[in-house]
């Protein structure tokens, strides 16, 4: 099942199920509210019938959900570790971040005046939590996955503080794809990224040093995870030499999930 959030008036949004040629609005303001509405939300979302909206008439402008919390995973691809000059860690590095903004799949991003080196970025597989998870063993962790989405952080380079404290924007979308429509654990999905139309990143989620089950289990050890929380699983290498600056456009994609993008503008 593919779920998204659409804007139906200037100040109102609704969650929607994406069918072959149309959208079916659901009785929740966004996908996050749907997930938080009870553990049987997948059954209700799949069974809901109502008005249909033809797909060509709708453009997704907003993220499918605004996470209550974001758990960011440190370097988690061999190519990223190599370009940073690091060895593979014995355990994943996790931190809780709070992006200033969560933006949808098509947006413009004002360039921060304080940035002298540009914005860092990188395509990531996002994992959305379906229900409360606390100290969950890895063998059971995938039962707590609501679905997957494409994500990328835009953060200020050259910030003297810890980079996890300087996140400014999280792009997320275009949809939430439930696990039954993807390989187990989101493995085998191709990630790509292009800057101004030039390919910069290409990798596969099978290359993750620590897989989704391991990451969710470790994140649940930090503190209880709640429905709608997001885990970003790390980005492949290839972006450090290509910071985002005003006038540049970025598109990142994951096969089976879709693509998101932004244009960086002068502040």
N, C-alpha and C positions, 0 to 999 in steps of 0.2 A: 504494500500500500504506500502511495505517495501522498504526503500531506503538505499543505502550504498555508500561508496566511496572506490574505488579499485585503486591499483597502476598498471599501464599498461606499464610503463618503469621506470628505476631508478629515473628519475626526473619528471615524469608526472603521474597525477592521473585523474580519471574521476568519476563523480557521476553515479550511476547505479540503475535501478529498479530491485528488486528481484522477479522473477516469480517462478513458481513451480520448474522447473528443470534447469533454466538458469538465467543469468543476461542480462539485456538490457542496454548498456551504454547510457548515456544521454549527451547532448551537454553542459556540465558544468564541471568545474574542481573538484568540490565537492558538497555535498548536501547543504552546506551553500550558495554557489553561486547560486544554483538552487532556493532556497527560496528567495534570494534577487533579483531574476530576474523579479519579478512582481507578483501581487496577484493571477494571474491565473496559478501559477506554478503547483498546483496539477493536473489540467486538462491536461496541457502539458506533465507532467511526466507520467501520466497514459496512454496517447494516443500515446506517442512516439514509433515508430517502427524503428528497425535497426538491426544491427548485434547482434547475440546472443552468449553469452559465457557460456559454460556448467558450472554449479555450482561447481562440484568437482575440476575443474581446477584452481579455484581462492581461495586465502586465503586473508581475510581482514586483512591488517596490519596497516591501518591508521584510525583515527577517522572519522566518517561520515562528521563532520564539525569541524571547529575551531571557537568557539563562539566569537563574537565581544566583548561581555561582559558577565560576569557570576555573577548572583545574588545568593548569598548563603543564605539559610534559617538556622537559629539557631535551637536548639533542638525543634523537631516537632513531636516526638513520645512519648507516656507516658513512655515507657521503658527507653528511653534516659533521660527524665527528672528525672525519679526515680534514675537512677544510678549517675546522677549529683547532686542529692539532691535538685532539684528545683521544684517549683510549676508550674502548667500550666500557661503560660503567657496570658494576656488579648488580646494581639495582636502578630502576628509573628515578630520575630527578623530578619531583613534583612540587608545584607551588600554586597557591590560590591567587588569582589576579582579578582585578575589577576594572575592565576596560571603561574608559570614559563614555564610549558610545558603542552600541551594537547596531550595525547598519545592515541593510538588505543587499540583495545580489546585484543591484545596479545603483550606484551612488556616486556622488562627487565628494571628495575629501579635501577640506582646506588644509594647506600646508602650514604646519605650526611655525610661528615666527621664531620660536626658541631653537629650532632645529638648524644646525649648521652643516650637518653631514647627510641629511636626507632621512627618509623613513625606511626602516627595515621591514621585511615582509617574508612570506613563504606559504605555499599551499599546505594545508593540513586536513587530515580526516578528523571530523568532529563526531564525538560519540555522546548522545543525549541519554540521560538516565531516565528509566521508566518508573521506578519505585524506590522507596527507601532502601538504602544499602549501607550496612555497617559491619565491618570486619567480615566481608564476604570472601570465601575461598575462591581462587581462580577457576576451579572446576564448575562453580555455580554462577560466576560473574556475568556471563552472557545472558542469563535470564533477566538481568536488570537493565538491559539495553532497550531503549524505546526505538532508536533508529540512528541513522547516520546523516551527516550533512557536510558540505564543503565549507571550510573556514580559512581565514587568513588574518593574522594580526598585522596592523600597521603601527609601528612603534618608533620612537625617536632614537636615532643613532647618536652615539657620542654622549649620551646621558651618563654623568658620573655615578649615578645611583645604580642599583641592581636593575637590569633591563626589565625584569618582571614588574617593576614599579612604574615603568614609563609607557605602558601600553596606552594608546590613545583611542584606537578604533579596532573593533572586531567585526569583520565582514562575515556574514553567515547566511547560508542558503544553498540553492534557491528553494529547496524543499527538505522535508524530513522523509527519508526512505526507511521503512520498517525492515527489520532483519530478515523477514521471510522472503524479501525480494532480492537479497544479496547473498554472496557466499558467507559461510559461517565466520563470525568475527570480523567481517569486512575485509577479509584477505583477498589478494589477487586483483585489487583495483588499481588501475593506472592513474597516477597523479601527473598533471602537467601545469605549467605556468608560462605565460608569455607577457613580455614587457614591450609595449609599443609594437605588438605583433611579432616580436622576435622570441622564439622559444628559449627559455632560460632553465626550466626544471622539467625533468621527467623521471619518474620513479614508480615503484609499485608498493602497495601496502604490505605485501609479503616480505618486504625488506625491513620492516620495523624490527628494531632490536628487541623491544618488548611489545608483545601483541596486546590487543584490546582487552582480553580477559585479565591479563596480568596487570595492566594499567588500572582497570576499574577496581580490581581487588586491592591494589596498593592505595589507590585514592580513598577507598572506603575505610582503610586503616587510619588515614589522617583524621577524618571526622565523618560523621554520617552524611551520606549523599542523599539528596532529595529529588523527587520527580522534577524534571526540567533542568537539572544541573548538566553542565557540559564539560567534557574532557576533550582537550585538543591534543592529538597524539604526536606532535612534532612534525617538523618540515625536513625534506631532503636538502642536500647541499645545492649550491649553485647561485645563491642570491646575494652573497655578501659583496660582490663586486658591482651590483646593480641596485643601488638605493633608489627609492622613489623620490622624485623631485617634481616641482610644478610643471604641468603640461604633459606628464607621462601617464599612460593608461596601462592598467594591469588587468589581466584575465587569468583566473586559475580554475582548474576543472578536475573532477574525479569521475572516471567512467562509471556510469550507472547512477551517479548522483546529480550531475549537472555542472554548471559553471557559474561563477560570480565574477564581478569586475568592478573597477572604479577608475575615475579620472581624478588626478590630483590637481588642484587649482591653487592659485595664489590666495593667501589668507585674506 
